[in-house]
Amino acid sequence: MSFAVIKTGGKQYKVAVGDKLEIEKLDAEAGSEVVFDQVLLADDKIGTPLINEARVTAQVLEQGRADKVIVFKFKNKTRYKKKKGHRQPFTKVEILSITI
């Protein structure tokens, strides 16, 4: 089974054809294709640091936002408390092909 390690959004992902994963938000609409050209490793080839000819093609399934994370700061005996929520945007993609 062929796989690749790609770099996008400051993170690295091990992907194979047919995988569905949530990555950092990309500026692409649902249904469009994106090409990842920062391939660090593919099958038995190791890049130094990247493999120049390798490409990973993926289809954008949806744009979304993750579940809310609550950040609550509290200091005892000083009447200090602060509540803040955050929802990280993501792009869900499906890997279509890996070319070396």
N, C-alpha and C positions, 0 to 999 in steps of 0.2 A: 504494500500500500504506500503510495507516494504521499509525502507531506512536505511542508515548508514552514520556516519560521519567518514571519514578516514583522516589520516595525511600522507602527502607525500611532499617532497621538501620544508619542513618548513612551509607549508600551510595546512589548513583544508578544506575539501570539503564535502558537503552534497550530497550523491549519492543515486540513486535508479536504479533498473534493467532497462537497456535500455538507460540510460543516456549516452550522448557523451560529453566529456569535455577535455579541454586542460590543461595539468598539466606541471610541470617543467620537463625538459628533463630526460628520463630514457635510460639506455643502453639496449635497446631491439629493435629488428627489426620489421618491419610492418608485421602483421599476427601472431605474437607470443602472448602468454598469459603471463600476469603478475599477481602476487598475492600480495595484500596489506594486511599485517597482523597487522598494527597499526590502529585498529578500536577503536574509542573513544566512540561511541554510536551506538546502533543498536536497532531499534524499541523501546522497553520499557526498555532495559537494558543500564545502564550507567556504564562505566568503571572507575576504580580508579587507574591509569588514563586510562588503556587500558583494553579491553575485551580479555582475553587470548585465548579463543577458536574461536573467530570470524575471518573470512577471507572474503575478497572481491576479486573476480576474474574479470579481465578485459582483453580485447583483444586490442592490439595496432593497430590502424588504419593507422597512418602515423606519420612520424617525420617531423618537419617543423620549420620555423622561423617566428616570428611575424613581423608586419609592422615596418618600420624603425621609430625610435624616434630620433628627432634632439635635441641635447643639444647645446645651443648657449650661450656663456658667453661674456659679453660686459661691458667695463668700459668707461664711458664718459670722454672725454678730455685727455685720456692717450694713445690712439692708441692701446688699448688692445682689441682683440676679438679672440675668439676660437670657432670653430665649430666642433662638433663631432657627429657621428651617431651611433646608437646601434640597433641591431636586436636580441631579446631574443629567444633562441631556446626553442621549446616545443614538447611534445608528445601528440598526440590526441588519447584518449582511449574510448572504449565503455564498460560499465559495463555489465558483463554477469550474475553473480550470487552473492548473499550475503548469506553466511552460518554462523550460530551462534552455 
